[in-house]
Amino acid sequence: MAGSWLVFRRVVAWGMALLFALIALTSAMEATSSSDWFAVVLFSASTVFLIWIGLFGAGARSSMADDRAMHAKRRRRYRWRL
């Protein structure tokens, strides 16, 4: 069950990251004002965040500080390869 959740989380998060990256790229090519560039930065930051969530998931706290440590514990517990 945990392996299925990992695959589902990565497919959804990385799929959304790809969509946001395409939106950011398209917006960057057509950006003319500062509000257009704000949208590019916002979608780019969201892309990075979604890639992080796809890789490591969420930790025990609401900050991103423990995400990698929690992922390492879960990887050992459920014997995930990645």
Stockholm file with secondary structure:
# STOCKHOLM 1.0

chainA/1-82         MAGSWLVFRRVVAWGMALLFALIALTSAMEATSSSDWFAVVLFSASTVFLIWIGLFGAGARSSMADDRAMHAKRRRRYRWRL
#=GR chainA/1-82 SS CHHHHHHHHHHHHHHHHHHHHHHHHHHHHHCCSHHHHHHHHHHHHHHHHHHHHHHHCCCSSSSSTTHHHHHHHHHHHHTCCC
#=GC SS_cons        CHHHHHHHHHHHHHHHHHHHHHHHHHHHHHCCSHHHHHHHHHHHHHHHHHHHHHHHCCCSSSSSTTHHHHHHHHHHHHTCCC
//
